């Protein structure tokens, strides 16, 4: 019975983390890692070794660092100011919290926020749009890396459970 409950909790965390990959700034990889870790601890590391958990932990830390670095680098590379970056963060929050359009707003609001922030900083619309493209590129590349890490973690988990 407890085995089933632990498996369900781990699976729910892994599922939530996997879904969270498409939402910027939600720590998707750590959520998936937590699901795998709970299962590994419960099984006494019999099916998922301590070494594998350490590797997953390191990859989780790397994914967090890379995701934020790529967004900042993409923004800076494309010439964004701090106002553009603040605008992107505000755009993400608006897209997540106040959006009637769900996932579409998560994709539209951050670049729109970057553009608005850049315009506030005194840039023209075309320059502001270029800055938002760098932000989008950084977020997209970070998401691809997170997908790869999560896919591997899910593979390890499923292999351990079966």
C-alpha positions in Angstrom: 0.0 0.0 0.0 2.7 2.5 1.0 4.7 1.5 -2.1 1.7 2.5 -4.3 1.3 5.8 -2.5 5.0 6.7 -2.9 4.8 5.7 -6.6 1.7 7.9 -7.1 3.3 10.9 -5.3 6.5 10.5 -7.3 4.6 10.1 -10.6 2.4 13.2 -9.8 5.6 15.3 -9.1 7.2 14.0 -12.3 4.1 14.8 -14.3 3.7 18.3 -12.9 7.4 19.0 -13.5 7.1 17.7 -17.1 4.0 20.0 -17.7 5.9 22.9 -16.1 8.6 22.8 -18.7 6.5 24.9 -21.0 6.1 27.6 -18.4 9.2 29.8 -18.1 10.5 30.4 -14.6 8.7 27.4 -13.1 11.4 25.1 -11.7 10.4 22.0 -13.8 13.6 20.0 -13.5 13.8 20.3 -9.7 10.1 19.1 -9.4 10.9 16.1 -11.6 14.1 15.5 -9.6 12.1 15.6 -6.3 9.7 12.9 -7.7 12.6 10.7 -8.6 14.4 11.3 -5.3 11.3 10.4 -3.2 11.0 7.1 -5.0 14.8 6.4 -4.7 14.8 7.1 -1.0 11.8 5.0 -0.4 13.3 2.0 -2.2 16.6 2.5 -0.3 18.4 3.4 -3.6 17.9 -0.2 -4.7 16.6 0.7 -8.2 18.0 4.2 -8.5 21.5 4.4 -7.1 22.9 7.2 -5.0 25.4 7.9 -7.8 22.5 8.4 -10.2 20.7 10.7 -7.8 23.9 12.8 -7.4 24.2 13.0 -11.2 20.5 14.1 -11.4 21.1 16.6 -8.6 24.1 18.2 -10.4 22.1 18.3 -13.7 19.2 19.9 -11.9 21.5 22.7 -10.6 23.1 23.1 -14.0 19.6 23.3 -15.7 18.6 26.1 -13.3 21.8 28.0 -13.9 21.7 27.5 -17.7 18.1 28.5 -18.0 18.6 31.8 -16.3 22.0 32.5 -17.9 20.6 31.8 -21.4 17.7 34.2 -20.9 20.0 36.9 -19.6 22.6 36.3 -22.3 20.0 36.2 -25.0 18.6 39.5 -23.7 22.0 41.2 -23.4 23.2 39.8 -26.7 20.3 41.3 -28.4 20.9 44.6 -26.6 18.2 44.6 -24.0 18.4 47.0 -21.1 17.5 46.2 -17.5 14.0 47.7 -18.3 13.6 45.2 -21.0 14.5 42.3 -18.7 12.2 43.7 -16.0 9.5 43.9 -18.6 10.0 40.3 -19.6 9.6 39.2 -16.0 6.5 41.3 -15.5 5.2 39.9 -18.8 5.7 36.4 -17.5 3.8 37.2 -14.4 0.9 38.8 -16.3 0.8 35.8 -18.7 0.7 33.4 -15.8 -1.7 35.1 -13.4 -4.0 37.5 -15.3 -4.3 35.8 -18.6 -7.6 34.6 -20.0 -5.8 32.9 -22.9 -3.6 30.5 -20.9 -0.5 29.1 -22.7 -0.8 31.6 -25.5 -0.3 34.5 -23.1 2.8 32.8 -21.6 4.3 32.9 -25.1 3.1 36.5 -25.9 3.4 38.4 -22.7 7.2 38.1 -22.0 8.3 39.5 -25.4 5.6 42.1 -25.2 6.8 43.0 -21.7 10.4 43.3 -23.1 9.2 45.6 -25.8 7.3 47.8 -23.4 10.3 47.9 -21.0 12.6 48.9 -23.9 10.3 51.6 -25.1 10.2 52.9 -21.5 14.0 52.9 -21.6 13.8 55.1 -24.7 14.4 52.7 -27.5 12.4 52.7 -30.7 9.9 49.9 -31.5 12.2 48.1 -34.0 15.1 48.1 -31.5 12.8 46.9 -28.7 11.5 44.1 -30.9 15.1 42.9 -31.5 15.7 42.8 -27.7 12.6 40.7 -27.2 13.8 38.2 -29.8 17.0 37.6 -27.8 14.9 37.0 -24.7 12.7 34.5 -26.6 15.7 32.7 -28.0 17.3 32.3 -24.5 14.1 31.0 -23.1 13.6 28.6 -25.9 17.1 27.2 -25.7 16.8 26.8 -21.9 13.5 25.0 -22.4 15.1 22.6 -24.9 17.9 21.8 -22.4 15.3 21.2 -19.6 13.3 18.9 -21.9 16.4 16.8 -22.5 17.3 16.6 -18.8 13.7 15.8 -17.8 13.4 13.1 -20.5 16.5 11.4 -19.2 15.2 11.5 -15.6 11.8 10.1 -16.7 13.6 7.3 -18.6 15.7 6.4 -15.5 12.5 6.5 -13.3 10.4 4.3 -15.6 13.3 1.9 -16.0 13.6 1.6 -12.2 9.9 1.2 -11.7 9.5 -1.5 -14.4 
